[in-house]
Amino acid sequence: MADTSKFLETARRVIRIEADALDLLADGIGDPFAAAVQLILDAPGRIIICGMGKSGHVARKIAATFASTGTPAHFVHPAEASHGDLGMMAKGDVALVLSNSGETPELADVIAHTRRFNIPMIGVASNAASTLLTQSDVAIVLPAAPEACGTGVVPTTSTTMTLALGDAMAVALMEHRAFTPANFRDFHPGGKLGARLSLVGNLMHAGDAMPLVTPQTGMGDALLEISQKGFGVVGVACTDGTLEGIITDGDLRRHMDGLLDLRASDVQTKAPTTVRAGALAEEALAIMNARKITCLFVTDERGKVEGLLHIHDCLRAGLG
């Protein structure tokens, strides 16, 4: 039986070594980082990110993060670059090249291509005197920190620092561009994340699908509207489209005596809870759960009806 306490001891040691390295990285961030972000902002083309081995895996992740947060980016494998993929890198692009040693042989053709065609290059490595960093337009030197493996040969601390550096660049670019959750959803329409970032306007029912009557509508016609539209409610809107009230099952029960002799304005609950089309659907779902209701009418800033959101719309989208 293995001594599990040793496993925990190792885990804590590794995490602390890497955490200390991240502190060194944060303390050492300076002008080269700012210059790299500005170079990316000024680029009319894409960000081409390269790395070999473990640095390649990190490069793929950074490219994905950039692309999903509004910075067009593409990963190019250095070994494939020499066999045609250098064509993916053109004037107007910026190359972000990752290598712990800065002397990775497979990067030679990538470095040469950027120099030949005047493509700006940001280099990230731990050796300031390396070929990569001496050839780079912007050189970011990783701080000297021990690898967490204990032998110094397995990329652990170095890849963690490089990954954190890429995240820092992506967030700096996001904040400069005022990238919003709505923008983020455009790049993440699927899965749970896409559902959480869905807007009310993307899920609501609009036009003739909305159950609506006027304040003067007789309750016989109002009941017919409730039945035909199938949401269990009907909105009461003025002729200019302003939502005045809503009629629910509870309202019907409270006015059972002589119901068919009444008008919608006699039965409605005035000033119902509404939501804006630009709100997150998750926020609308939270309102419905808190108020124990199943529908929300969607109105604009003037109170005019734009749509209807049902709790089932949120559930179908993957919320809840």
C-alpha positions as CSV (number, residue, x, y, z in Angstrom):
1,M,0.0,0.0,0.0
2,A,1.5,3.3,-1.1
3,D,2.0,6.1,1.5
4,T,-0.6,8.5,0.3
5,S,0.8,11.3,2.6
6,K,3.8,11.4,0.2
7,F,1.5,12.1,-2.7
8,L,0.0,15.1,-0.8
9,E,3.4,16.3,0.2
10,T,4.6,16.2,-3.5
11,A,1.4,18.0,-4.7
12,R,1.8,20.8,-2.2
13,R,5.5,21.2,-3.0
14,V,4.9,21.4,-6.8
15,I,2.0,23.9,-6.4
16,R,4.1,26.1,-4.1
17,I,7.1,26.0,-6.5
18,E,4.9,27.1,-9.4
19,A,3.1,29.7,-7.3
20,D,6.4,31.2,-6.3
21,A,7.4,31.3,-10.0
22,L,4.2,33.1,-10.9
23,D,5.0,35.7,-8.2
24,L,8.4,36.2,-9.8
25,L,6.7,36.6,-13.2
26,A,4.2,39.1,-11.9
27,D,7.0,41.2,-10.2
28,G,9.1,41.1,-13.3
29,I,6.4,42.2,-15.8
30,G,7.6,45.4,-17.5
31,D,7.9,47.4,-20.7
32,P,8.4,44.4,-23.0
33,F,5.0,43.0,-22.0
34,A,3.4,46.4,-22.7
35,A,5.2,46.6,-26.0
36,A,4.0,43.1,-27.0
37,V,0.4,44.0,-26.3
38,Q,0.7,47.2,-28.3
39,L,2.3,45.3,-31.2
40,I,-0.7,42.9,-31.2
41,L,-3.2,45.8,-31.0
42,D,-1.5,47.5,-34.0
43,A,-1.4,44.4,-36.2
44,P,-3.9,44.5,-39.1
45,G,-3.6,40.7,-39.4
46,R,-3.7,37.7,-37.1
47,I,-1.5,36.6,-34.3
48,I,0.5,33.5,-35.3
49,I,1.6,31.5,-32.3
50,C,4.3,28.9,-32.4
51,G,5.9,26.5,-30.0
52,M,7.3,23.0,-30.0
53,G,6.6,20.2,-27.5
54,K,5.1,21.3,-24.3
55,S,5.5,24.9,-25.4
56,G,3.4,23.9,-28.4
57,H,0.6,22.7,-26.2
58,V,0.7,26.0,-24.3
59,A,0.8,27.9,-27.6
60,R,-2.4,26.1,-28.8
61,K,-4.2,27.1,-25.6
62,I,-3.0,30.8,-25.9
63,A,-4.2,30.9,-29.5
64,A,-7.6,29.5,-28.5
65,T,-7.9,32.1,-25.7
66,F,-6.9,35.0,-28.0
67,A,-9.3,33.8,-30.7
68,S,-12.3,33.5,-28.3
69,T,-11.7,36.9,-26.8
70,G,-11.6,39.0,-29.9
71,T,-8.0,38.7,-31.0
72,P,-7.8,36.6,-34.3
73,A,-5.1,34.0,-33.6
74,H,-3.8,30.8,-35.2
75,F,-1.4,28.1,-34.0
76,V,1.3,27.0,-36.5
77,H,3.3,23.9,-35.7
78,P,7.0,24.6,-36.2
79,A,7.7,21.2,-37.7
80,E,4.9,21.7,-40.2
81,A,5.9,25.2,-40.9
82,S,8.9,24.0,-42.9
83,H,6.7,21.9,-45.1
84,G,4.3,24.6,-46.3
85,D,2.6,26.1,-43.2
86,L,4.9,29.1,-43.3
87,G,2.4,30.3,-45.9
88,M,-0.1,30.9,-43.0
89,M,2.1,33.7,-41.8
90,A,2.0,36.9,-43.9
91,K,2.7,40.6,-43.7
92,G,0.3,42.3,-41.3
93,D,0.5,39.3,-38.9
94,V,2.5,39.2,-35.6
95,A,4.3,36.1,-34.6
96,L,4.3,35.1,-30.9
97,V,7.0,32.4,-30.5
98,L,7.4,30.3,-27.3
99,S,10.4,28.3,-26.3
100,N,11.8,27.8,-22.8
101,S,15.4,27.6,-24.0
102,G,15.0,29.9,-26.9
103,E,17.1,27.5,-29.0
104,T,14.5,25.0,-30.2
105,P,15.8,23.8,-33.6
106,E,12.4,23.4,-35.2
107,L,11.8,27.2,-34.7
108,A,14.7,28.2,-37.0
109,D,12.6,28.4,-40.1
110,V,9.9,30.3,-38.4
111,I,12.3,32.8,-37.0
112,A,14.0,33.2,-40.4
113,H,10.7,33.6,-42.2
114,T,9.6,36.5,-39.9
115,R,13.0,38.2,-40.4
116,R,12.9,37.8,-44.2
117,F,9.3,39.1,-44.7
118,N,9.5,41.8,-41.9
119,I,6.8,40.1,-39.8
120,P,7.0,41.5,-36.2
121,M,8.0,38.7,-33.7
122,I,7.4,38.5,-30.0
123,G,9.7,36.0,-28.3
124,V,9.1,34.3,-25.0
125,A,12.0,32.3,-23.4
126,S,14.0,32.0,-20.2
127,N,17.4,32.8,-21.8
128,A,17.9,36.5,-22.8
129,A,21.0,35.6,-24.9
130,S,19.1,32.9,-26.9
131,T,18.7,33.0,-30.7
132,L,14.9,33.5,-30.3
133,L,15.1,36.5,-28.0
134,T,18.0,38.2,-29.7
135,Q,16.2,38.0,-33.0
136,S,12.8,39.1,-31.6
137,D,11.3,42.6,-32.0
138,V,10.0,42.3,-28.5
139,A,11.7,39.9,-26.1
140,I,10.0,38.7,-22.9
141,V,12.4,36.9,-20.6
142,L,10.8,34.4,-18.2
143,P,12.3,34.7,-14.7
144,A,14.8,32.1,-13.4
145,A,12.7,29.6,-11.5
146,P,13.3,25.9,-10.8
147,E,11.1,23.3,-12.6
148,A,8.8,21.7,-10.1
149,C,9.8,18.1,-11.1
150,G,12.9,18.3,-9.0
151,T,15.3,17.1,-11.7
152,G,15.0,20.3,-13.8
153,V,14.3,18.5,-17.0
154,V,10.5,18.2,-17.1
155,P,8.7,21.4,-18.3
156,T,6.5,22.3,-15.4
157,T,7.1,25.7,-13.8
158,S,8.3,27.1,-17.2
159,T,5.1,26.1,-19.0
160,T,2.9,27.4,-16.1
161,M,4.6,30.8,-16.4
162,T,4.2,30.9,-20.2
163,L,0.5,30.0,-19.9
164,A,-0.1,32.7,-17.3
165,L,1.8,35.2,-19.5
166,G,-0.5,34.3,-22.4
167,D,-3.6,34.7,-20.3
168,A,-2.3,38.1,-19.1
169,M,-1.9,39.2,-22.7
170,A,-5.4,38.1,-23.6
171,V,-7.0,39.8,-20.6
172,A,-5.0,43.0,-21.3
173,L,-6.3,43.0,-24.9
174,M,-9.8,42.3,-23.7
175,E,-9.9,45.2,-21.3
176,H,-8.5,47.6,-23.8
177,R,-11.1,46.6,-26.3
178,A,-13.9,46.7,-23.7
179,F,-14.8,43.1,-24.6
180,T,-18.2,42.2,-23.1
181,P,-20.0,39.0,-22.1
182,A,-22.2,39.5,-25.1
183,N,-19.1,39.6,-27.4
184,F,-17.8,36.5,-25.6
185,R,-21.0,34.6,-26.3
186,D,-20.6,35.3,-30.1
187,F,-17.6,33.1,-30.0
188,H,-19.1,30.5,-27.6
189,P,-22.6,29.8,-28.8
190,G,-22.6,26.1,-27.8
191,G,-22.5,24.2,-24.5
192,K,-23.1,25.3,-21.0
193,L,-21.0,28.5,-21.4
194,G,-23.0,29.5,-24.4
195,A,-26.2,28.9,-22.6
196,R,-25.1,31.0,-19.6
197,L,-24.3,33.9,-21.9
198,S,-27.4,33.7,-24.0
199,L,-29.4,37.0,-24.2
200,V,-33.1,37.3,-23.5
201,G,-33.5,38.6,-27.0
202,N,-32.0,35.4,-28.5
203,L,-34.6,33.2,-26.8
204,M,-37.8,35.3,-26.5
205,H,-41.0,34.9,-28.6
206,A,-41.9,38.0,-30.6
207,G,-44.4,39.3,-33.1
208,D,-47.6,37.3,-33.5
209,A,-46.3,34.6,-31.1
210,M,-46.9,37.0,-28.1
211,P,-50.2,36.7,-26.3
212,L,-51.4,40.3,-26.1
213,V,-54.7,42.1,-25.7
214,T,-55.7,45.7,-25.1
215,P,-57.2,47.1,-21.9
216,Q,-60.6,47.3,-23.5
217,T,-60.6,43.6,-24.7
218,G,-63.4,41.6,-23.2
219,M,-62.3,38.7,-21.0
220,G,-63.9,36.1,-23.4
221,D,-61.5,37.2,-26.1
222,A,-58.6,37.4,-23.5
223,L,-59.2,33.8,-22.5
224,L,-59.2,32.8,-26.1
225,E,-55.8,34.5,-26.6
226,I,-54.4,32.8,-23.5
227,S,-55.6,29.4,-24.8
228,Q,-54.3,29.9,-28.4
229,K,-50.9,31.2,-27.6
230,G,-50.3,28.5,-24.9
231,F,-48.2,30.4,-22.4
232,G,-50.8,30.5,-19.6
233,V,-50.6,34.3,-19.5
234,V,-51.6,37.3,-21.6
235,G,-50.1,40.8,-21.7
236,V,-52.3,43.9,-21.6
237,A,-50.8,46.5,-23.9
238,C,-52.0,50.0,-24.8
239,T,-52.4,51.0,-28.5
240,D,-48.9,52.4,-28.5
241,G,-47.5,49.1,-27.4
242,T,-46.7,50.0,-23.8
243,L,-47.3,47.1,-21.4
244,E,-49.9,48.1,-18.9
245,G,-50.4,44.8,-17.1
246,I,-50.5,41.0,-17.3
247,I,-53.3,38.4,-16.7
248,T,-52.3,35.1,-15.1
249,D,-54.1,32.1,-13.8
250,G,-54.1,33.7,-10.4
251,D,-55.8,36.8,-11.7
252,L,-58.5,34.6,-13.4
253,R,-59.2,32.8,-10.1
254,R,-59.5,36.1,-8.2
255,H,-62.2,37.3,-10.7
256,M,-64.2,34.2,-11.3
257,D,-67.5,35.8,-10.4
258,G,-68.8,37.5,-13.6
259,L,-65.4,37.0,-15.3
260,L,-66.9,37.1,-18.9
261,D,-68.6,40.5,-18.2
262,L,-65.2,42.1,-17.4
263,R,-62.6,43.7,-19.5
264,A,-58.9,43.0,-19.4
265,S,-58.2,46.2,-17.5
266,D,-60.5,45.0,-14.7
267,V,-58.6,41.7,-14.2
268,Q,-55.0,42.6,-15.0
269,T,-52.1,42.9,-12.5
270,K,-50.6,46.3,-13.3
271,A,-46.9,47.1,-13.6
272,P,-45.7,43.4,-13.9
273,T,-42.0,42.5,-13.6
274,T,-40.3,42.8,-17.0
275,V,-36.9,42.3,-18.5
276,R,-34.8,43.9,-21.3
277,A,-33.9,42.0,-24.5
278,G,-30.2,42.8,-23.8
279,A,-30.2,41.1,-20.4
280,L,-28.6,37.7,-19.9
281,A,-31.1,34.9,-20.0
282,E,-29.6,33.6,-16.8
283,E,-30.6,36.8,-15.1
284,A,-34.2,36.4,-16.4
285,L,-34.3,32.8,-15.1
286,A,-33.1,33.9,-11.7
287,I,-35.9,36.5,-11.6
288,M,-38.5,33.9,-12.5
289,N,-37.2,31.5,-9.9
290,A,-37.2,34.1,-7.2
291,R,-40.7,35.3,-8.0
292,K,-42.0,31.8,-8.7
293,I,-43.4,32.8,-12.1
294,T,-43.0,31.1,-15.5
295,C,-43.0,34.0,-17.9
296,L,-41.5,37.5,-18.3
297,F,-42.5,40.0,-20.8
298,V,-39.7,41.8,-22.6
299,T,-39.9,45.6,-22.9
300,D,-37.7,48.4,-24.1
301,E,-36.6,51.4,-22.2
302,R,-40.0,53.1,-22.9
303,G,-42.0,50.1,-21.6
304,K,-43.1,48.9,-25.1
305,V,-43.5,45.2,-25.5
306,E,-40.8,43.4,-27.5
307,G,-41.3,39.8,-26.6
308,L,-42.1,37.1,-24.1
309,L,-39.6,34.8,-22.4
310,H,-40.9,31.5,-20.9
311,I,-39.0,29.5,-18.4
312,H,-39.1,26.5,-20.8
313,D,-37.1,28.6,-23.3
314,C,-34.3,28.9,-20.7
315,L,-34.4,25.2,-19.9
316,R,-34.2,24.3,-23.6
317,A,-31.2,26.5,-24.0
318,G,-29.4,24.6,-21.3
319,L,-29.9,26.9,-18.3
320,G,-31.1,25.8,-15.0
